Amino acid sequence: MPRKYFIKTYGCQMNEADSVRLAGVLESAGYQNIGGSGYQSADIVLVNTCCVRRHAEDVALQYVASLKGLKKKNPEMIIGVCGCVAAEPGVDILKRFQHVDLVLGPNEAEKLREFLKPLTPFSPSPLVRGKGKYKGEGGEFVTIMRGCDNFCSYCIVPYVRGREVSRPIDEVLEEVGRKIEQGAKRMTLLGQSINSYKYGLANLMRAMGPAAERRGSQSEEPRHSVSGSELVQFLTSHPRDMSDEIIEAVAELPYVAKEFMLPLQSGDDEILQKMNRGYNLDHYRGRIKKIRELMPHARISTDILVGFPGETEEQFQNTLKAIEEIKFNEVHMFAYSSRPGTPAAQLLDQLPEKVIKDRLQQLISHVHRLVA
């Protein structure tokens, strides 16, 4: 009987992509995905964690703690903690959770292979992606770069995922072609700050033309179908690096979705400076104007973070005004949470938890009124 695996994933699309790689390693070792309903009888359970916000970390670690009972019932079960929390400075997973057998940071799928080698033989042609849910919602993930060099003052990502490393264009195109052969209809290019891709995001998108034609020749959808013509979208962009060249490429290329995830974070210039975001509101407005001039119907979504240390009521209101002015299609809303080791955590003017929660609720109500 084949061995079974289960992966619980928390966090962003980068974590989802990492789970795909982990699933590929497990499947090349002969494991089968058991699915969420049967995880209690899995031979190996991996928890892929996120620590960008305290709540996300707490939820993931609560789940890890809940597996202690399963380990007691089945001592042979392998339990692994993966992802950002595993690499977070000052967090010792093995010391805190003695029922955990394996700890893997981001981008360490090959360490899982080394761990499993004494336990099971690997197929001569390892799978490059997982099956089932790990194909991604509506498409495939293609990670074109890892890490982050931005060091926003509130963000722990550069400390747990490392500095930026971009994959060569030819390597990305090879993976894209392989996924098309496997039946992929649409792909999401991933990077923490994808428009700082070393070899040029616009260059990569233009180089995907032949792959788009090949996918189009295989598609049963009508040639004029919008969903049929779009091969690729990308996440997540940094406003500072959203160049005219990238915007123009998205506008010109029919196989690129007219969608932009462009986190604003705050509508106040002083807060943006304290966040070390590298742009002001006028620069952001300029990027939005450029996008809408070339693509009036482009879909633009954003992230907003409220309660940053020292944020005044006036600065919070500036953020609400910016949201109303820009008219986003979608707003992802978050409350600031202090992350140990980041510059923002050292600031003395941390806001009371009640103020942060109240502002988040005001933000949610404000956004709901705008989109109602």
C-alpha positions in Angstrom: 0.0 0.0 0.0 1.5 3.4 -0.9 2.3 5.8 1.8 0.2 8.9 2.2 1.0 12.5 2.8 -0.8 15.7 3.8 0.4 19.3 3.5 -1.3 22.1 5.5 -0.4 25.5 3.9 -0.8 28.9 5.5 0.1 32.3 4.0 0.6 33.7 0.5 0.9 32.3 -3.0 4.7 31.8 -2.5 3.9 29.3 0.3 1.4 27.6 -2.0 4.2 27.3 -4.6 6.6 25.9 -2.0 3.9 23.3 -1.1 3.8 22.3 -4.7 7.5 21.6 -4.6 7.2 19.7 -1.4 4.4 17.6 -2.9 6.6 16.9 -5.9 9.3 15.5 -3.7 6.9 13.4 -1.8 5.2 12.0 -4.9 8.6 11.2 -6.5 9.2 9.1 -3.4 6.0 7.2 -3.9 3.7 9.1 -1.5 0.1 9.9 -2.4 -1.9 13.0 -1.4 -4.4 11.8 1.2 -6.4 15.1 1.3 -7.6 17.1 4.2 -10.4 14.7 5.4 -8.0 11.8 5.9 -4.9 13.6 7.3 -5.2 11.7 10.6 -4.0 8.5 8.9 -1.2 10.1 6.8 2.3 8.8 7.1 3.8 12.3 6.8 2.2 15.6 7.7 3.9 18.9 6.7 2.7 22.3 8.0 3.9 25.1 5.7 3.8 28.2 7.9 3.6 31.9 7.5 5.0 34.5 9.9 4.3 37.8 8.0 1.7 38.6 10.7 1.5 37.5 14.3 -2.0 36.0 13.9 -0.9 33.9 10.9 2.1 32.5 12.9 -0.1 31.8 16.0 -2.7 29.9 13.9 -0.1 27.8 12.2 1.7 26.9 15.5 -1.6 26.1 17.1 -2.2 23.6 14.3 1.3 22.1 14.9 0.5 21.8 18.6 -2.8 20.0 17.8 -0.8 17.2 16.0 0.7 16.0 19.2 -2.2 13.7 19.8 -1.9 12.1 16.4 1.8 11.5 17.0 1.0 9.8 20.3 -1.4 7.5 18.6 0.9 6.8 15.7 4.6 7.3 16.7 5.6 6.3 13.1 3.9 9.4 11.7 6.4 12.0 10.4 5.5 15.6 11.3 7.4 18.4 9.7 7.2 22.2 10.1 8.1 24.1 6.9 8.2 27.7 5.6 8.7 31.1 7.2 8.2 30.3 10.9 10.8 27.5 10.6 13.4 30.1 9.5 12.3 32.9 11.9 15.1 34.2 14.1 14.8 33.1 17.7 12.2 30.4 17.0 13.3 26.8 17.9 10.6 24.5 16.6 12.2 21.3 17.7 12.6 22.5 21.2 9.1 23.9 21.5 7.3 20.9 19.8 9.0 17.7 20.7 6.6 15.7 18.5 8.0 17.4 15.4 10.5 15.4 13.4 11.6 17.7 10.7 12.1 21.5 10.2 12.5 23.0 6.7 12.8 26.7 5.9 11.5 28.3 2.7 13.1 26.9 -0.5 14.3 23.8 1.2 12.4 21.1 -0.6 15.6 19.3 -1.4 16.3 18.8 2.3 13.0 16.9 2.5 14.4 14.6 -0.2 17.6 14.0 1.8 15.5 13.3 4.9 13.4 10.7 3.1 16.2 8.9 1.2 16.9 6.4 4.0 13.1 5.7 4.3 12.0 5.2 0.7 13.4 4.9 -2.9 12.8 7.8 -5.3 11.6 7.4 -8.8 14.3 7.9 -11.5 12.3 10.9 -12.9 11.2 13.0 -10.0 7.9 14.9 -10.4 8.3 18.6 -10.8 4.9 19.4 -9.3 2.3 18.0 -7.0 -1.1 16.7 -8.0 -4.7 17.5 -7.0 -5.1 20.8 -5.0 -1.4 21.6 -5.6 -2.0 22.5 -9.2 -3.3 25.8 -7.9 -6.7 27.5 -8.2 -7.5 27.9 -11.9 -3.9 27.4 -13.1 -0.3 26.9 -12.1 2.3 28.7 -10.0 5.7 29.5 -11.6 8.1 31.0 -9.2 10.5 33.2 -11.2 12.4 34.7 -8.2 12.8 34.1 -4.5 13.7 36.4 -1.5 13.3 40.1 -1.1 15.7 43.1 -1.0 13.2 45.8 0.0 13.4 45.6 3.8 10.2 47.4 4.5 10.5 48.3 8.1 7.6 46.2 9.3 8.3 43.1 7.2 10.1 40.0 8.3 10.2 38.3 4.8 13.8 39.3 3.9 15.0 37.8 7.1 13.3 34.4 6.6 13.3 34.1 2.8 16.7 35.7 2.1 17.9 38.1 -0.6 16.5 38.2 -4.1 17.5 35.5 -6.5 16.1 35.4 -10.0 15.8 32.4 -12.2 17.1 32.8 -15.8 14.5 33.4 -18.5 15.3 30.2 -20.3 14.8 28.1 -17.2 11.4 29.8 -16.6 10.3 29.3 -20.2 11.3 25.6 -19.9 9.0 25.2 -16.9 6.2 27.1 -18.6 6.4 24.9 -21.7 6.4 21.8 -19.5 3.3 22.9 -17.7 1.5 23.7 -21.0 2.3 20.1 -22.1 0.8 18.9 -18.8 -2.4 20.8 -19.6 -2.0 24.1 -17.8 -4.4 26.8 -19.1 -3.2 29.8 -17.1 -0.2 30.5 -15.0 0.8 32.9 -12.2 4.3 34.1 -12.1 5.4 34.6 -8.5 8.0 36.7 -6.7 8.0 38.7 -3.4 8.6 41.8 -5.5 8.2 40.5 -9.0 8.8 43.6 -11.0 12.4 43.8 -9.7 13.1 40.5 -11.6 16.7 40.6 -12.5 16.3 39.8 -16.2 13.3 42.1 -16.8 9.7 41.2 -16.2 8.7 42.8 -19.5 11.4 40.8 -21.3 10.1 37.5 -19.7 6.5 38.2 -20.6 7.4 39.0 -24.2 9.5 35.8 -24.4 6.4 33.8 -23.5 4.8 34.6 -26.8 5.6 31.2 -28.4 4.4 29.4 -25.4 1.1 31.3 -25.5 0.7 30.4 -29.2 1.4 26.7 -28.4 -1.2 26.8 -25.6 -3.7 28.6 -27.9 -3.3 25.8 -30.5 -4.1 23.2 -27.8 -7.1 25.1 -26.3 -10.7 24.2 -27.1 -11.9 27.7 -26.2 -12.8 30.1 -29.0 -9.9 32.3 -30.2 -11.8 35.4 -29.2 -12.4 34.2 -25.6 -10.8 36.5 -23.1 -10.2 33.6 -20.6 -8.8 31.5 -23.5 -6.4 34.2 -24.6 -4.8 35.0 -21.2 -1.9 32.7 -20.3 -0.2 34.5 -17.5 -0.7 36.9 -14.6 1.9 37.9 -12.0 2.2 38.6 -8.3 3.2 40.7 -6.3 4.4 44.1 -7.6 6.2 46.8 -5.7 4.9 50.3 -6.7 8.5 51.7 -6.7 9.5 49.2 -9.4 6.3 49.3 -11.6 8.0 50.7 -14.7 6.4 52.1 -17.8 8.0 49.2 -19.7 6.1 46.6 -17.6 2.8 48.4 -17.9 3.2 48.8 -21.6 4.1 45.1 -22.0 0.9 44.1 -20.1 -1.1 46.4 -22.3 0.4 45.1 -25.5 0.5 41.4 -24.9 -2.9 39.7 -25.4 -1.9 36.6 -23.4 -1.1 38.7 -20.2 -4.0 39.3 -17.9 -4.8 43.0 -17.4 -4.5 42.6 -13.6 -2.2 44.4 -11.2 -1.6 43.6 -7.5 0.0 46.8 -6.3 0.2 47.2 -2.5 -0.2 50.8 -1.4 0.0 50.0 2.4 -0.7 53.6 3.5 -2.1 56.8 1.9 0.2 59.0 4.0 3.6 60.0 2.8 5.2 60.2 6.3 4.0 56.7 7.2 5.2 55.4 3.8 8.6 56.9 4.6 8.7 55.2 8.0 7.7 52.0 6.4 10.7 52.3 4.0 8.4 51.8 1.0 10.5 53.9 -1.3 7.7 55.9 -2.9 5.1 58.5 -2.0 1.5 58.9 -2.8 2.0 61.0 -5.9 4.3 58.3 -7.4 1.7 55.7 -6.7 -1.0 57.9 -8.3 1.2 58.2 -11.4 1.5 54.4 -11.7 -2.3 54.0 -11.4 -2.8 56.8 -14.0 -0.4 55.1 -16.5 -2.2 51.7 -16.1 -5.7 53.2 -16.6 -4.6 55.3 -19.6 -3.4 52.2 -21.4 -6.0 49.7 -19.9 -9.1 51.5 -18.7 -10.7 48.3 -17.6 -7.6 46.8 -15.9 -8.3 45.2 -12.5 -6.2 46.8 -9.7 -6.1 45.3 -6.2 -4.0 46.5 -3.2 -2.9 45.8 0.4 -3.5 48.3 3.2 -1.8 48.1 6.6 -3.3 50.2 9.4 -2.0 50.9 12.9 1.7 51.3 12.0 3.7 52.7 15.0 3.1 56.4 15.3 0.2 56.5 12.9 -2.0 59.5 13.8 -5.8 59.7 13.3 -5.1 62.3 10.5 -2.7 59.9 8.8 -5.2 57.1 9.0 -7.8 59.3 7.4 -5.4 60.1 4.6 -5.3 56.4 3.9 -9.1 56.2 3.7 -9.2 59.2 1.4 -6.6 57.6 -0.9 -8.7 54.4 -1.2 -11.7 56.4 -2.1 -9.8 58.4 -4.7 -8.1 55.5 -6.4 -11.1 53.2 -6.5 -9.5 49.8 -6.3 -11.3 46.7 -7.5 -10.2 44.9 -4.4 -8.6 45.9 -1.1 -6.9 43.4 1.2 -6.9 44.9 4.7 -4.5 44.1 7.6 -3.8 45.3 11.1 -0.1 46.0 11.9 1.5 43.4 14.1 5.0 43.8 15.5 7.5 41.3 14.1 10.5 40.7 16.3 13.8 41.7 14.5 12.2 44.3 12.2 13.0 48.0 12.6 9.4 48.9 13.2 9.3 46.6 16.2 12.0 48.8 17.8 9.9 52.0 17.5 8.8 53.5 20.8 5.4 54.8 19.6 3.6 51.4 19.2 -0.2 51.9 19.1 -2.5 50.3 21.6 -4.1 47.1 20.4 -7.6 48.6 20.7 -6.7 51.5 18.5 -5.3 49.2 15.8 -8.3 47.0 15.9 -10.7 49.9 15.8 -9.0 51.3 12.7 -9.1 48.0 11.0 -12.8 47.8 11.5 -13.2 51.4 10.2 -11.2 50.5 7.2 -13.3 47.4 6.5 -16.5 49.4 6.8 -15.1 52.1 4.6 -14.1 49.7 1.8 -17.4 47.8 2.0 -19.3 51.1 1.5 -17.2 51.9 -1.5 -17.7 48.6 -3.2 -21.4 48.0 -2.2 
